[in-house]
Amino acid sequence: MLILVGETGMREFVARLEALGWGRLWCQGRPTPYPGEPWAIDNGAFRAWLHRQPFPAAEFERRVAIAERVGSPALAVLPDIVAGGLESLEFSLSWLERLPPRWPWYLAVQDGMRPEEVASELAPVAGIFLGGTTRFKATALLWARLAHAHGKRFHFARAGTLARVELARRVWADSLDSSFPLWTRERFDTFVSCVLYGRPGIGINPLTADLLFPIHDGEYVESATAALAETMRRAGRASSAASPVATAGGGASCGDADGCVPDEVPQLT
């Protein structure tokens, strides 16, 4: 799954993103991707909606023109109307001829839309972008199934809580964006663990009753920082020094790094 965060310029976070192969979603400024970064362009509709303003069409066209000089994004979101139903669908499709044809444009689905109404309009787009209100996010599975049934990708937008990140994993989203990890280092570490292995807090240390952070099925560590360190070590991106890992039964850690990282996201219960 492609992971995108907000348009941070903090060097430490950018270095971590590069190590993980993750990217950023630009909503306002000029994209400044690191070499090879899978960056993306949002349309600014949600920000305008929060401020009760109309869609900033001129600003969006200016941003697209600037971004074209940077390169081609991993995804770009067609203009939309938040919670606008079929009006938003028509509005989005009306923009296609005005935008770079080779970019992977995603159609934002909104409150008031139904899968059967969107299905016939998917041919010219690269994927479905789950927009809408917070309540609308609960329909993620319907839209993920629709996208994949038509050979399109599915993006879970504004996965701003760990519960939404877990939901994106459960519905097999192809990508998500979140600003959750950008507040503190610990939140970043927690986010990494959640994206790769599930929401923290599902394990309990049987000796101390402390919450544990999952790094693989049946294996936990005792802090978000340790979760990130162990994950990076197993991916070959950090020191190979031993790290303490607790199993579900309190035993020792797995010793073969190549056999510890799953090829698929584990089933969540």
N, C-alpha and C positions, 0 to 999 in steps of 0.2 A: 504494500500500500504506500502510495506517495504521500508524504507528510509535508504540509505547508504551515508556516507560522506567519505572524505579522511582519511588517517591513522594518524589523529592527536593524540597526547599524552597529550594535554593540559587538566589539571584536570577539569577545569570549564566546558569545552565543553564536555568532557567524561561524567561528572555528568549529564549534560543536556540530552545527548544522552540516558543515562540509564533511566532517568525519562520518556522520551518519548518512550522508547522501540525501538530506532533506533540503527543502527550499523555502522561499518566502512568497507570500501573496501581497502584491502591491495594490493599495486602495487609493493612494494619493500621489506619492512622489514618483520620481524617475527611477525605474529599476536599476539597481547596481549589483547584479548577480556576481557571485564568486565564479571562477572558471568551471563551466560544466553544471552550474546550478540549475535545477528544474524549477524555474520561477513561474509566477502566474500573475494575471491581471484581473482584478475585480472591477466592477463598473461604477461603484460608488453609490448605488441606489439605496442600500440599507442605511448608510450614513445620512443621506439626504432625508430618508423616511424618518429617522430618529429625530431630526431637526424640523420635521414637518415642511420640508422643501420639495419642489418638483425635481424630477430627474435632471442632473446637471449635464445636459447633452453636449454643450460646447466644451466644457471641461473634459468630458470623457473623450471626445474626438481629439483634443489636444494631447491628452495622455497617451492615447493609442499611437498618434503620430510620433511622439517622442520614443515610445517603447519599440516601435518598428526599427528605429536606428540602433537599438540595443541588440535585437535579435528576435527569435521566435519563442514565445512562452510555451510551457508545458500545457497550460490551459488558459482560456480567457472566457469571461462571462459576458454573454449578450446583455444589453440593457434590459431592465425589467421593472415591474411595479410591485413593490412589496405588498403581499396579501391581495394582489390585484386580480386573481382568477384569470378568466379567459381574456380579459382586457390586457393583462400582462403578457399572455401568450402571443397575441396579435402584435403587441408593441415590440416584443423581442424579435419576432420573425421579420418585422419591417426594417430592422437594422442590418440584416445580413448583407445586402448589396452595397452597404456603405462602409463595410469593414474589410480588413485584409483577408482575402479568401483562403489563404494557406494556413491561417491560424486555426488551432483546434477550439472552435467556439462551443461553449456549453450553454444549454437552455436552462434557465432558472425556473424551477417549478414552484408554485405558490399556493397558498390557501385558496380554495375555491376551484382548483383544477382537479380533474380526474384522469387517471391513467389512459382510459380509452379516448379522451379528448386530445391527449398529447401524442399518443402512439403514431398517428398519421403524419405528424410534423417533425419526426426525428431524423428523416433522411439527410438533411443538409447540415446537421450538427454532429459534433464529436462525442457529446455526452450530456448527461442530465446533472444539473447543479441543484442540490436540495436547499432552496431558499426558504422564504416564508417566516412565519412567527415561530416562537419556541414550541408552541403546541403542535404545529405542523410537522416538527421534526419526528414525531412519533410515527409518521407514515413512511419512514425511511425504507422499510422493507418493500413496500409496494413499488416505489420508484427505482430501487436497486434492481428488482426483478424485471421491471419494464425495460430499463436500460440494457441489461445483459441479454434479455430476450431478443433485442434488436441489434446486438453487436456493438453497443455503445458503452462508454464508461460512466461510472456513477461517482459523483463527488458529494461528500457530506460537509456542508458549509457550516461555519460557526460552531464547531465542536468545542465549546468553551468550558465544558465541565468534563470530569473523568467519566461520568455516566454516559455522556454523549460520545466520547471517544470509544467506550466499550460498545455502545450501540452501533457505531460505524463498523467496528470489527465484526460484530455479530451478523450484520447484513452484507458482509463482504464488499464494503465500499472500496473502490479503486484508489480513492484519495480522500483526504480531509484537510481542513484548515482550522487552526486554533490559535488563540492568543494566550491560552492558559500558561504555557511554559515561559513566557517572557517577563513575568513579574519578579521572580526570584530564582536563584540557582537551584534551590531545593524543589521548587515547582517544576523547573526544567527536568531535573533528574526523575521526579515522580512521573512526569509526562512520558519520558522515554520508557520507563518500566511499564506504564499502563499501555502504551501503544504496542509494545512488543509482546507482553505476556499477561495483560489483564489489569483490572483496576486494583490499586493497593488496598490493603485492609481485609482481603478475603482469607488471609491466613492468620493464625494466632499461635504465638510461642507457648507451647504447653507448660513451660516452666515458669514464665514470667507474666503471661497473659498480655504481652505487648503485641501490637499489630505488626504483621510481617509483610514484606513486599515481594510479590511473586516474580521470579525470573525464568521459571520453567515449570512444567507440571510437577507438582509435589515438592518443589524446591523454593525456598524463601530466604531472604536476607533481612536484616533488622533495621535498615534505613534506606531512604531513597538514594542517598549518595552511594551506598554499597551496591544497590541494585544496578545503578548506571555503570559503576566500576566493573562489576562482574559481567554485565552484558557486553561491555566494550572489550574486556579481556577475552571472552569466548569468541568474539568476532575477529580477534587478532589485531585489535587497534590499540591495545594497552599492554602493560606489563603482564608477563605470564606468571607473576608471583601468585602463590596460593591465596585464595580468598575464602573466608569462612562462609559456608552455605548450610542452612538448616533444611533437612528434608521434612516431609509431613510427619514422620515419626521421630524427628529429632536426631537423625543419624548424620553420617558424613556426606560430603559433597560428591557429585559426579566427577570422575577424574579425567575422562576423555572429552576434551573441548569439542572435537568435531562431532561427537555424538550427543551433545547437550542442547544445541540450538535446533529447534524443529524446522522442517522445510515448509510446514503449513501452520496457520494460526490454530491453536488448540481449540477444541470444543469448549464452550463456556456453559456453565450450568448455574 
